[in-house]
Amino acid sequence: MDAGASDIQPAESMDIAAGVTELHDVLLSTQSIEDFVQELAEQAAQLIADSLSCGITLRRGRQTETVACSDELAGRVNGLQYKLGEGPCLTALAGGAPAYSADLAAEERWPQFAPEAVAAGVRSALCLPLVAQDQVIGALSLYARGHAAFGATETAMAEKFAENAAGALALGQRLVSYAALTGQLRESLGSRAVIDQAVGVLMAQEHRTQRQAFDTLRTASQNRNIKLRELAQEVVSGVAGETPEPPPFGVTQP
């Protein structure tokens, strides 16, 4: 495969740089990681060459799945590879290096996949690993209807795009993990708050110590086979006449 960063012309390099900058802006403003990855696929298809199809594959544990496509064709061709267990995307994922075929009609490395891809309308393919912190986290797959669609310039541009996009994608995944953790902490904080409120109600109504009130609440929860938080909500609602609201995240109960 003929490729090299020196093959990128200055104007094309600026297009890639601008595209990556836009991706980082999208990452910071997007409502979900799904929206960001979709934008990633569409940007790759538009910036690297004309009339390309792009699919983004991510590894999630032991699973490999397509998480975004610029069009239906990319999803179909990726799906063929998962079904058959071979193809350029899987090769790039396994080897951590680009996998390129100038003409799938003459391709011998993937005897099952190649003829089906050609039948689907794809003649050439370039798949690149997405590497972040020395780990292959996914693959960027580019498909073209014409043969030899990826020359030295297109290949170098695709490699540069994949390198930068992998970093943004890894950051996006970390943000999602942080958001999930924040949600768990918020839920935990809400549970603790309503339980403390219920304990306070029992202390006042039944003249019990804090420990006695909590033990009463826990025993009733076990006897009724419901969660402690749900029972606590019942107790507080019975006094306040409405469901208790959790405190704002980061604000502890006095």
Accessible surface in RSA format (square Angstrom, percent):
REM  Atomic radii and reference values for relative SASA: ProtOr
REM  Chains: A
REM  Algorithm: Lee & Richards
REM  Probe-radius: 1.40
REM  Slices: 20
REM RES _ NUM      All-atoms   Total-Side   Main-Chain    Non-polar    All polar
REM                ABS   REL    ABS   REL    ABS   REL    ABS   REL    ABS   REL
RES MET A   1   112.06  58.0  33.50  22.2  78.56 187.0  41.71  35.5  70.34  93.2
RES ASP A   2   119.52  83.7 107.54 107.0  11.98  28.3  28.60  67.3  90.93  90.7
RES ALA A   3    43.37  39.9   7.66  11.8  35.71  81.2   7.96  11.2  35.42  93.8
RES GLY A   4    23.47  28.9   0.00   N/A  23.47  28.9  23.47  64.4   0.00   0.0
RES ALA A   5    86.15  79.2  64.83 100.0  21.33  48.5  67.25  94.7  18.90  50.1
RES SER A   6   108.00  91.3  72.23  96.4  35.77  82.4  58.68 125.0  49.32  69.1
RES ASP A   7    44.85  31.4  41.68  41.5   3.17   7.5   3.65   8.6  41.20  41.1
RES ILE A   8    26.45  15.1  11.32   8.4  15.13  36.5  11.32   8.2  15.13  41.1
RES GLN A   9    97.90  54.7  97.49  71.2   0.41   1.0  31.54  67.1  66.36  50.3
RES PRO A  10   104.11  75.9  95.96  87.5   8.15  29.6 103.71  85.6   0.40   2.5
RES ALA A  11    68.76  63.2  62.76  96.8   6.01  13.7  65.68  92.5   3.08   8.2
RES GLU A  12    51.56  29.6  51.54  39.0   0.02   0.0  18.79  36.3  32.77  26.8
RES SER A  13    52.12  44.0  49.65  66.3   2.47   5.7  13.02  27.7  39.10  54.8
RES MET A  14   138.88  71.9 132.72  87.8   6.16  14.7 106.38  90.4  32.51  43.1
RES ASP A  15    74.11  51.9  71.47  71.1   2.64   6.2   7.87  18.5  66.23  66.1
RES ILE A  16     3.31   1.9   3.31   2.5   0.00   0.0   3.31   2.4   0.00   0.0
RES ALA A  17    57.43  52.8  48.67  75.1   8.76  19.9  56.18  79.1   1.25   3.3
RES ALA A  18    63.25  58.2  51.47  79.4  11.78  26.8  58.78  82.8   4.47  11.8
RES GLY A  19     3.25   4.0   0.00   N/A   3.25   4.0   3.01   8.3   0.24   0.5
RES VAL A  20    13.39   8.8  13.39  12.1   0.00   0.0  13.39  11.6   0.00   0.0
RES THR A  21    82.22  58.5  78.37  79.5   3.84   9.2  55.68  74.8  26.54  40.1
RES GLU A  22    81.17  46.6  78.93  59.7   2.24   5.3  25.90  50.1  55.28  45.1
RES LEU A  23     0.21   0.1   0.21   0.1   0.00   0.0   0.21   0.1   0.00   0.0
RES HIS A  24    68.96  37.7  68.89  47.9   0.06   0.2  46.64  48.1  22.32  26.0
RES ASP A  25    83.16  58.3  78.27  77.9   4.89  11.6  26.98  63.5  56.18  56.0
RES VAL A  26    32.85  21.6  32.07  29.0   0.78   1.9  32.82  28.5   0.03   0.1
RES LEU A  27     9.98   5.6   4.41   3.2   5.57  14.0   4.41   3.1   5.57  15.0
RES LEU A  28   139.61  77.8 105.51  75.5  34.10  85.7 107.98  75.8  31.63  85.1
RES SER A  29    79.10  66.8  57.79  77.1  21.31  49.1  48.46 103.2  30.65  42.9
RES THR A  30    36.30  25.8   8.69   8.8  27.61  65.8  16.58  22.3  19.72  29.8
RES GLN A  31   167.50  93.7 133.57  97.6  33.93  80.8  56.44 120.1 111.05  84.2
RES SER A  32    40.75  34.4  30.43  40.6  10.32  23.8  35.81  76.3   4.94   6.9
RES ILE A  33    25.28  14.4  19.84  14.8   5.43  13.1  21.53  15.5   3.75  10.2
RES GLU A  34   107.51  61.7 102.03  77.2   5.48  13.0  60.86 117.7  46.65  38.1
RES ASP A  35    76.56  53.6  69.45  69.1   7.10  16.8  19.16  45.1  57.40  57.2
RES PHE A  36     0.00   0.0   0.00   0.0   0.00   0.0   0.00   0.0   0.00   0.0
RES VAL A  37     3.28   2.2   3.28   3.0   0.00   0.0   3.28   2.9   0.00   0.0
RES GLN A  38    62.21  34.8  62.21  45.5   0.00   0.0  35.43  75.4  26.78  20.3
RES GLU A  39    46.48  26.7  45.48  34.4   1.00   2.4   4.35   8.4  42.13  34.4
RES LEU A  40     0.22   0.1   0.22   0.2   0.00   0.0   0.22   0.2   0.00   0.0
RES ALA A  41     0.00   0.0   0.00   0.0   0.00   0.0   0.00   0.0   0.00   0.0
RES GLU A  42    62.42  35.8  61.23  46.3   1.19   2.8  13.63  26.4  48.79  39.8
RES GLN A  43    14.76   8.3  14.53  10.6   0.24   0.6   1.47   3.1  13.29  10.1
RES ALA A  44     0.00   0.0   0.00   0.0   0.00   0.0   0.00   0.0   0.00   0.0
RES ALA A  45    10.41   9.6   7.01  10.8   3.40   7.7   7.19  10.1   3.22   8.5
RES GLN A  46   136.04  76.1 108.99  79.7  27.05  64.4  42.37  90.2  93.66  71.0
RES LEU A  47    45.03  25.1  31.68  22.7  13.35  33.6  33.49  23.5  11.54  31.1
RES ILE A  48     6.34   3.6   0.00   0.0   6.34  15.3   0.12   0.1   6.22  16.9
RES ALA A  49    25.55  23.5  12.77  19.7  12.78  29.1  24.91  35.1   0.65   1.7
RES ASP A  50   131.26  91.9 112.22 111.7  19.04  45.0  34.02  80.1  97.24  97.0
RES SER A  51   104.78  88.5  68.51  91.4  36.27  83.5  51.60 109.9  53.19  74.5
RES LEU A  52    14.05   7.8   1.20   0.9  12.85  32.3   1.47   1.0  12.58  33.9
RES SER A  53     7.06   6.0   7.06   9.4   0.00   0.0   0.00   0.0   7.06   9.9
RES CYS A  54     0.00   0.0   0.00   0.0   0.00   0.0   0.00   0.0   0.00   0.0
RES GLY A  55     0.00   0.0   0.00   N/A   0.00   0.0   0.00   0.0   0.00   0.0
RES ILE A  56     0.00   0.0   0.00   0.0   0.00   0.0   0.00   0.0   0.00   0.0
RES THR A  57     0.00   0.0   0.00   0.0   0.00   0.0   0.00   0.0   0.00   0.0
RES LEU A  58     2.12   1.2   2.12   1.5   0.00   0.0   2.12   1.5   0.00   0.0
RES ARG A  59    93.34  39.2  80.31  40.9  13.03  31.0  22.44  30.7  70.90  43.0
RES ARG A  60   114.07  47.9  99.58  50.8  14.49  34.5  45.27  61.9  68.80  41.7
RES GLY A  61    76.79  94.7   0.00   N/A  76.79  94.7  44.20 121.3  32.59  73.0
RES ARG A  62   247.39 103.9 208.32 106.2  39.07  93.0  85.82 117.3 161.57  97.9
RES GLN A  63   125.19  70.0 120.87  88.3   4.32  10.3  38.27  81.5  86.92  65.9
RES THR A  64    48.04  34.2  26.41  26.8  21.64  51.6  10.94  14.7  37.10  56.1
RES GLU A  65    64.44  37.0  63.56  48.1   0.88   2.1  21.55  41.7  42.89  35.0
RES THR A  66    40.50  28.8  17.18  17.4  23.32  55.6  16.74  22.5  23.75  35.9
RES VAL A  67    37.59  24.7   9.89   9.0  27.70  66.7  17.62  15.3  19.97  54.2
RES ALA A  68     7.30   6.7   0.38   0.6   6.91  15.7   7.00   9.9   0.30   0.8
RES CYS A  69    28.95  21.9  19.40  21.6   9.55  22.4  11.21  28.4  17.74  19.1
RES SER A  70    32.14  27.2   6.93   9.2  25.21  58.1   6.86  14.6  25.28  35.4
RES ASP A  71    59.98  42.0  47.54  47.3  12.44  29.4  40.86  96.2  19.11  19.1
RES GLU A  72   117.75  67.6 100.45  76.0  17.30  41.2  79.24 153.3  38.51  31.4
RES LEU A  73     7.87   4.4   6.56   4.7   1.31   3.3   6.56   4.6   1.31   3.5
RES ALA A  74     0.00   0.0   0.00   0.0   0.00   0.0   0.00   0.0   0.00   0.0
RES GLY A  75    25.14  31.0   0.00   N/A  25.14  31.0  17.03  46.7   8.11  18.2
RES ARG A  76   109.33  45.9  97.21  49.6  12.12  28.9  56.33  77.0  53.00  32.1
RES VAL A  77     0.00   0.0   0.00   0.0   0.00   0.0   0.00   0.0   0.00   0.0
RES ASN A  78     0.00   0.0   0.00   0.0   0.00   0.0   0.00   0.0   0.00   0.0
RES GLY A  79    30.59  37.7   0.00   N/A  30.59  37.7  25.42  69.8   5.16  11.6
RES LEU A  80    25.05  14.0  22.90  16.4   2.15   5.4  23.72  16.7   1.33   3.6
RES GLN A  81     0.00   0.0   0.00   0.0   0.00   0.0   0.00   0.0   0.00   0.0
RES TYR A  82    68.93  32.2  43.19  24.6  25.74  67.0  46.30  34.8  22.63  27.9
RES LYS A  83   161.61  78.8 123.25  75.6  38.36  91.3  86.56  77.9  75.05  79.9
RES LEU A  84    37.98  21.2  17.58  12.6  20.39  51.3  21.41  15.0  16.57  44.6
RES GLY A  85    56.16  69.3   0.00   N/A  56.16  69.3  26.40  72.5  29.75  66.6
RES GLU A  86    30.90  17.7  26.73  20.2   4.18   9.9  16.66  32.2  14.24  11.6
RES GLY A  87     0.36   0.4   0.00   N/A   0.36   0.4   0.00   0.0   0.36   0.8
RES PRO A  88     0.00   0.0   0.00   0.0   0.00   0.0   0.00   0.0   0.00   0.0
RES CYS A  89     0.00   0.0   0.00   0.0   0.00   0.0   0.00   0.0   0.00   0.0
RES LEU A  90    41.84  23.3  38.47  27.5   3.37   8.5  39.15  27.5   2.69   7.2
RES THR A  91    58.48  41.6  51.46  52.2   7.02  16.7  46.41  62.3  12.07  18.2
RES ALA A  92     0.00   0.0   0.00   0.0   0.00   0.0   0.00   0.0   0.00   0.0
RES LEU A  93     7.38   4.1   5.15   3.7   2.23   5.6   5.15   3.6   2.23   6.0
RES ALA A  94    88.18  81.1  51.73  79.8  36.45  82.9  56.04  78.9  32.14  85.1
RES GLY A  95    58.83  72.6   0.00   N/A  58.83  72.6  32.43  89.0  26.40  59.1
RES GLY A  96    32.68  40.3   0.00   N/A  32.68  40.3   8.09  22.2  24.59  55.1
RES ALA A  97    51.34  47.2  48.57  75.0   2.77   6.3  49.54  69.8   1.80   4.8
RES PRO A  98    50.03  36.5  30.71  28.0  19.32  70.2  30.71  25.4  19.32 120.1
RES ALA A  99     3.00   2.8   0.44   0.7   2.56   5.8   3.00   4.2   0.00   0.0
RES TYR A 100    40.58  18.9  29.60  16.8  10.98  28.6  24.97  18.8  15.61  19.2
RES SER A 101     3.37   2.9   0.72   1.0   2.66   6.1   2.66   5.7   0.72   1.0
RES ALA A 102    42.12  38.7  36.66  56.6   5.46  12.4  36.66  51.6   5.46  14.5
RES ASP A 103    41.52  29.1  35.70  35.5   5.82  13.8  14.63  34.4  26.89  26.8
RES LEU A 104     2.02   1.1   0.00   0.0   2.02   5.1   0.00   0.0   2.02   5.4
RES ALA A 105    66.27  60.9  28.44  43.9  37.83  86.1  33.56  47.3  32.71  86.7
RES ALA A 106    75.95  69.8  49.41  76.3  26.54  60.4  59.67  84.0  16.28  43.1
RES GLU A 107    33.16  19.0  15.21  11.5  17.95  42.7   3.88   7.5  29.28  23.9
RES GLU A 108   155.32  89.2 133.81 101.2  21.51  51.2  50.90  98.4 104.42  85.3
RES ARG A 109   130.05  54.6 103.30  52.7  26.76  63.7  71.79  98.1  58.26  35.3
RES TRP A 110    10.92   4.4  10.92   5.3   0.00   0.0   5.44   2.9   5.47   8.9
RES PRO A 111    89.86  65.5  72.48  66.1  17.38  63.2  76.96  63.5  12.91  80.2
RES GLN A 112   100.41  56.2  93.19  68.1   7.22  17.2  34.43  73.3  65.99  50.0
RES PHE A 113     0.00   0.0   0.00   0.0   0.00   0.0   0.00   0.0   0.00   0.0
RES ALA A 114     2.03   1.9   2.03   3.1   0.00   0.0   2.03   2.9   0.00   0.0
RES PRO A 115    77.36  56.4  65.54  59.7  11.83  43.0  71.86  59.3   5.50  34.2
RES GLU A 116    71.46  41.0  66.31  50.2   5.15  12.3  26.86  52.0  44.60  36.4
RES ALA A 117     0.00   0.0   0.00   0.0   0.00   0.0   0.00   0.0   0.00   0.0
RES VAL A 118    47.56  31.3  37.53  34.0  10.03  24.2  37.53  32.6  10.03  27.2
RES ALA A 119    91.56  84.2  48.51  74.9  43.04  97.9  60.89  85.7  30.67  81.2
RES ALA A 120    20.13  18.5   4.71   7.3  15.42  35.1  11.25  15.8   8.87  23.5
RES GLY A 121    23.46  28.9   0.00   N/A  23.46  28.9  21.78  59.8   1.68   3.8
RES VAL A 122     0.02   0.0   0.02   0.0   0.00   0.0   0.02   0.0   0.00   0.0
RES ARG A 123    75.84  31.8  75.84  38.7   0.00   0.0  16.06  21.9  59.78  36.2
RES SER A 124     0.00   0.0   0.00   0.0   0.00   0.0   0.00   0.0   0.00   0.0
RES ALA A 125     0.00   0.0   0.00   0.0   0.00   0.0   0.00   0.0   0.00   0.0
RES LEU A 126     0.00   0.0   0.00   0.0   0.00   0.0   0.00   0.0   0.00   0.0
RES CYS A 127     0.00   0.0   0.00   0.0   0.00   0.0   0.00   0.0   0.00   0.0
RES LEU A 128     4.08   2.3   4.08   2.9   0.00   0.0   4.08   2.9   0.00   0.0
RES PRO A 129    16.29  11.9   8.77   8.0   7.51  27.3   8.77   7.2   7.51  46.7
RES LEU A 130     0.13   0.1   0.09   0.1   0.04   0.1   0.13   0.1   0.00   0.0
RES VAL A 131    67.03  44.1  50.27  45.5  16.76  40.4  50.27  43.7  16.76  45.4
RES ALA A 132    13.29  12.2   5.77   8.9   7.52  17.1  10.86  15.3   2.43   6.4
RES GLN A 133   152.64  85.4 119.39  87.3  33.24  79.2  53.26 113.4  99.38  75.4
RES ASP A 134   135.81  95.1 108.47 108.0  27.34  64.7  28.47  67.0 107.34 107.0
RES GLN A 135   119.83  67.0 118.69  86.7   1.14   2.7  35.37  75.3  84.46  64.1
RES VAL A 136    34.40  22.6  21.97  19.9  12.43  30.0  21.97  19.1  12.43  33.7
RES ILE A 137    28.03  15.9  25.03  18.6   3.00   7.2  27.99  20.2   0.03   0.1
RES GLY A 138     0.00   0.0   0.00   N/A   0.00   0.0   0.00   0.0   0.00   0.0
RES ALA A 139     0.00   0.0   0.00   0.0   0.00   0.0   0.00   0.0   0.00   0.0
RES LEU A 140     0.30   0.2   0.30   0.2   0.00   0.0   0.30   0.2   0.00   0.0
RES SER A 141     0.00   0.0   0.00   0.0   0.00   0.0   0.00   0.0   0.00   0.0
RES LEU A 142     0.00   0.0   0.00   0.0   0.00   0.0   0.00   0.0   0.00   0.0
RES TYR A 143     1.10   0.5   0.00   0.0   1.10   2.9   0.03   0.0   1.08   1.3
RES ALA A 144     6.05   5.6   4.81   7.4   1.24   2.8   6.05   8.5   0.00   0.0
RES ARG A 145   149.47  62.8 135.64  69.1  13.84  33.0  58.47  79.9  91.01  55.2
RES GLY A 146    39.88  49.2   0.00   N/A  39.88  49.2  34.00  93.3   5.88  13.2
RES HIS A 147   111.89  61.2  98.99  68.8  12.90  33.0  59.84  61.7  52.05  60.6
RES ALA A 148    59.77  55.0  39.07  60.3  20.70  47.1  39.13  55.1  20.64  54.7
RES ALA A 149    32.07  29.5  13.08  20.2  19.00  43.2  23.04  32.4   9.03  23.9
RES PHE A 150     5.79   2.9   0.00   0.0   5.79  15.1   0.00   0.0   5.79  16.6
RES GLY A 151    35.04  43.2   0.00   N/A  35.04  43.2  33.10  90.8   1.93   4.3
RES ALA A 152    31.97  29.4  24.05  37.1   7.91  18.0  24.05  33.9   7.91  21.0
RES THR A 153    37.17  26.4  36.17  36.7   1.01   2.4  13.11  17.6  24.06  36.4
RES GLU A 154    48.66  27.9  48.66  36.8   0.00   0.0   2.42   4.7  46.24  37.8
RES THR A 155     0.32   0.2   0.32   0.3   0.00   0.0   0.00   0.0   0.32   0.5
RES ALA A 156     3.30   3.0   0.08   0.1   3.22   7.3   1.07   1.5   2.23   5.9
RES MET A 157    11.27   5.8  11.27   7.5   0.00   0.0   7.23   6.1   4.05   5.4
RES ALA A 158     0.00   0.0   0.00   0.0   0.00   0.0   0.00   0.0   0.00   0.0
RES GLU A 159    57.13  32.8  51.95  39.3   5.18  12.3  24.04  46.5  33.10  27.0
RES LYS A 160    92.40  45.1  89.76  55.1   2.64   6.3  48.40  43.6  44.00  46.9
RES PHE A 161     0.00   0.0   0.00   0.0   0.00   0.0   0.00   0.0   0.00   0.0
RES ALA A 162     3.89   3.6   3.40   5.2   0.50   1.1   3.62   5.1   0.27   0.7
RES GLU A 163   118.18  67.8 100.01  75.7  18.17  43.3  43.80  84.7  74.38  60.7
RES ASN A 164    47.61  32.8  39.20  37.9   8.42  20.3   6.53  15.7  41.08  39.7
RES ALA A 165     0.33   0.3   0.18   0.3   0.15   0.3   0.33   0.5   0.00   0.0
RES ALA A 166     0.13   0.1   0.13   0.2   0.00   0.0   0.13   0.2   0.00   0.0
RES GLY A 167    39.05  48.2   0.00   N/A  39.05  48.2  33.72  92.5   5.33  11.9
RES ALA A 168     0.86   0.8   0.00   0.0   0.86   2.0   0.64   0.9   0.22   0.6
RES LEU A 169     0.04   0.0   0.04   0.0   0.00   0.0   0.04   0.0   0.00   0.0
RES ALA A 170    10.26   9.4   8.73  13.5   1.53   3.5   9.33  13.1   0.94   2.5
RES LEU A 171    61.86  34.4  61.86  44.3   0.00   0.0  61.86  43.4   0.00   0.0
RES GLY A 172     1.01   1.2   0.00   N/A   1.01   1.2   0.56   1.5   0.46   1.0
RES GLN A 173    52.97  29.6  49.77  36.4   3.20   7.6  24.84  52.9  28.13  21.3
RES ARG A 174   123.87  52.0 117.66  60.0   6.21  14.8  70.51  96.4  53.35  32.3
RES LEU A 175    77.69  43.3  74.19  53.1   3.50   8.8  74.64  52.4   3.05   8.2
RES VAL A 176    67.17  44.2  64.46  58.4   2.71   6.5  66.67  57.9   0.50   1.4
RES SER A 177    73.07  61.7  62.44  83.3  10.64  24.5  37.18  79.2  35.90  50.3
RES TYR A 178   142.06  66.3 137.54  78.3   4.52  11.8 101.24  76.1  40.82  50.3
RES ALA A 179    61.40  56.5  49.31  76.1  12.09  27.5  53.29  75.0   8.11  21.5
RES ALA A 180    54.82  50.4  40.19  62.0  14.63  33.3  52.10  73.4   2.71   7.2
RES LEU A 181    91.10  50.7  89.55  64.1   1.55   3.9  90.58  63.6   0.52   1.4
RES THR A 182    19.03  13.5  18.96  19.2   0.07   0.2  17.39  23.4   1.64   2.5
RES GLY A 183    30.49  37.6   0.00   N/A  30.49  37.6  25.21  69.2   5.28  11.8
RES GLN A 184   115.54  64.6 108.47  79.3   7.07  16.8  40.78  86.8  74.76  56.7
RES LEU A 185    89.48  49.8  86.43  61.8   3.05   7.7  86.60  60.8   2.87   7.7
RES ARG A 186   109.00  45.8 107.36  54.7   1.64   3.9  44.17  60.4  64.84  39.3
RES GLU A 187   112.93  64.8 105.13  79.5   7.81  18.6  33.02  63.9  79.91  65.2
RES SER A 188    68.60  58.0  59.88  79.9   8.72  20.1  28.25  60.2  40.34  56.5
RES LEU A 189    22.64  12.6  18.42  13.2   4.22  10.6  22.19  15.6   0.44   1.2
RES GLY A 190     3.04   3.8   0.00   N/A   3.04   3.8   0.98   2.7   2.07   4.6
RES SER A 191    26.03  22.0  26.03  34.7   0.00   0.0  16.67  35.5   9.36  13.1
RES ARG A 192   118.03  49.6 114.09  58.2   3.95   9.4  56.93  77.8  61.11  37.0
RES ALA A 193     0.81   0.7   0.81   1.2   0.00   0.0   0.81   1.1   0.00   0.0
RES VAL A 194     6.56   4.3   6.30   5.7   0.26   0.6   6.39   5.6   0.16   0.4
RES ILE A 195    27.15  15.4  27.15  20.2   0.00   0.0  27.15  19.5   0.00   0.0
RES ASP A 196    67.30  47.1  56.77  56.5  10.53  24.9  21.96  51.7  45.34  45.2
RES GLN A 197    58.62  32.8  47.99  35.1  10.63  25.3  32.58  69.3  26.04  19.7
RES ALA A 198     0.00   0.0   0.00   0.0   0.00   0.0   0.00   0.0   0.00   0.0
RES VAL A 199     8.05   5.3   8.05   7.3   0.00   0.0   8.05   7.0   0.00   0.0
RES GLY A 200    33.89  41.8   0.00   N/A  33.89  41.8  27.90  76.6   5.99  13.4
RES VAL A 201    25.99  17.1  20.67  18.7   5.32  12.8  25.21  21.9   0.78   2.1
RES LEU A 202    16.14   9.0  16.14  11.5   0.00   0.0  16.14  11.3   0.00   0.0
RES MET A 203    70.07  36.3  63.57  42.1   6.50  15.5  56.70  48.2  13.37  17.7
RES ALA A 204    74.72  68.7  50.65  78.2  24.07  54.7  62.24  87.7  12.47  33.0
RES GLN A 205   112.69  63.0  82.91  60.6  29.78  70.9  37.11  79.0  75.58  57.3
RES GLU A 206    77.19  44.3  56.00  42.4  21.19  50.5  29.81  57.7  47.38  38.7
RES HIS A 207   163.67  89.5 130.83  90.9  32.84  84.0  93.50  96.4  70.17  81.6
RES ARG A 208    93.73  39.4  84.14  42.9   9.59  22.8  12.61  17.2  81.12  49.2
RES THR A 209    79.04  56.2  72.72  73.7   6.32  15.1  75.68 101.7   3.36   5.1
RES GLN A 210   120.30  67.3 117.13  85.6   3.17   7.6  25.78  54.9  94.52  71.7
RES ARG A 211   146.64  61.6 141.72  72.2   4.92  11.7  67.88  92.8  78.75  47.7
RES GLN A 212    94.61  52.9  91.93  67.2   2.67   6.4  28.14  59.9  66.47  50.4
RES ALA A 213     0.00   0.0   0.00   0.0   0.00   0.0   0.00   0.0   0.00   0.0
RES PHE A 214    54.66  27.3  54.66  33.9   0.00   0.0  54.66  33.1   0.00   0.0
RES ASP A 215    46.29  32.4  45.79  45.6   0.49   1.2  21.19  49.9  25.09  25.0
RES THR A 216    42.51  30.2  35.24  35.7   7.27  17.3  36.68  49.3   5.83   8.8
RES LEU A 217     3.50   1.9   2.75   2.0   0.75   1.9   3.50   2.5   0.00   0.0
RES ARG A 218    98.28  41.3  98.28  50.1   0.00   0.0  27.00  36.9  71.28  43.2
RES THR A 219    70.22  49.9  70.01  71.0   0.21   0.5  46.35  62.3  23.87  36.1
RES ALA A 220    34.14  31.4  29.54  45.6   4.60  10.5  33.69  47.4   0.45   1.2
RES SER A 221     9.43   8.0   8.91  11.9   0.52   1.2   1.07   2.3   8.36  11.7
RES GLN A 222   126.71  70.9 101.47  74.2  25.24  60.1  43.56  92.7  83.15  63.1
RES ASN A 223   119.27  82.3  82.56  79.8  36.71  88.4  27.57  66.3  91.71  88.6
RES ARG A 224   123.26  51.8 100.23  51.1  23.04  54.8  48.60  66.4  74.66  45.3
RES ASN A 225   137.80  95.0 116.84 112.9  20.97  50.5  27.46  66.1 110.35 106.7
RES ILE A 226    47.27  26.9  33.37  24.9  13.90  33.5  41.09  29.6   6.18  16.8
RES LYS A 227   149.77  73.1 141.69  86.9   8.09  19.3  91.36  82.2  58.41  62.2
RES LEU A 228    41.08  22.9  35.54  25.4   5.54  13.9  35.54  25.0   5.54  14.9
RES ARG A 229    68.04  28.6  66.26  33.8   1.77   4.2  26.43  36.1  41.61  25.2
RES GLU A 230    80.65  46.3  78.92  59.7   1.73   4.1  27.94  54.0  52.71  43.0
RES LEU A 231    10.26   5.7  10.26   7.3   0.00   0.0  10.26   7.2   0.00   0.0
RES ALA A 232     0.00   0.0   0.00   0.0   0.00   0.0   0.00   0.0   0.00   0.0
RES GLN A 233    46.67  26.1  46.55  34.0   0.12   0.3   7.84  16.7  38.82  29.4
RES GLU A 234    85.40  49.0  72.17  54.6  13.23  31.5  41.98  81.2  43.42  35.5
RES VAL A 235    33.19  21.8  23.78  21.5   9.41  22.7  31.56  27.4   1.63   4.4
RES VAL A 236    12.80   8.4  12.80  11.6   0.00   0.0  12.80  11.1   0.00   0.0
RES SER A 237    32.42  27.4  27.90  37.2   4.53  10.4  24.23  51.6   8.19  11.5
RES GLY A 238    68.76  84.8   0.00   N/A  68.76  84.8  36.59 100.4  32.17  72.0
RES VAL A 239    89.37  58.8  58.07  52.6  31.30  75.4  62.75  54.5  26.62  72.2
RES ALA A 240    64.56  59.4  29.52  45.6  35.03  79.7  38.71  54.5  25.84  68.5
RES GLY A 241    67.77  83.6   0.00   N/A  67.77  83.6  34.83  95.6  32.95  73.8
RES GLU A 242   123.21  70.7 114.03  86.3   9.18  21.9  37.01  71.6  86.20  70.4
RES THR A 243    86.32  61.4  75.97  77.0  10.35  24.7  42.10  56.5  44.22  66.9
RES PRO A 244    20.55  15.0   4.09   3.7  16.46  59.8  13.16  10.9   7.39  45.9
RES GLU A 245   141.88  81.5 123.85  93.7  18.03  42.9  58.15 112.5  83.73  68.4
RES PRO A 246    65.35  47.6  47.74  43.5  17.61  64.0  50.87  42.0  14.48  90.0
RES PRO A 247    18.94  13.8   7.13   6.5  11.82  43.0  13.96  11.5   4.98  31.0
RES PRO A 248    93.55  68.2  82.12  74.9  11.43  41.5  93.45  77.2   0.11   0.7
RES PHE A 249    85.19  42.6  57.64  35.7  27.55  71.7  57.64  34.9  27.55  78.8
RES GLY A 250    64.70  79.8   0.00   N/A  64.70  79.8  34.34  94.2  30.36  68.0
RES VAL A 251    79.40  52.2  76.25  69.0   3.15   7.6  79.40  69.0   0.00   0.0
RES THR A 252    94.27  67.1  81.37  82.5  12.90  30.8  51.40  69.0  42.87  64.8
RES GLN A 253    59.75  33.4  41.59  30.4  18.15  43.2   7.94  16.9  51.81  39.3
RES PRO A 254   169.99 123.9  98.12  89.4  71.88 261.3 139.27 115.0  30.73 191.0
END  Absolute sums over single chains surface
CHAIN  1 A    13416.9      10527.4       2889.4       7197.0       6219.8
END  Absolute sums over all chains
TOTAL         13416.9      10527.4       2889.4       7197.0       6219.8
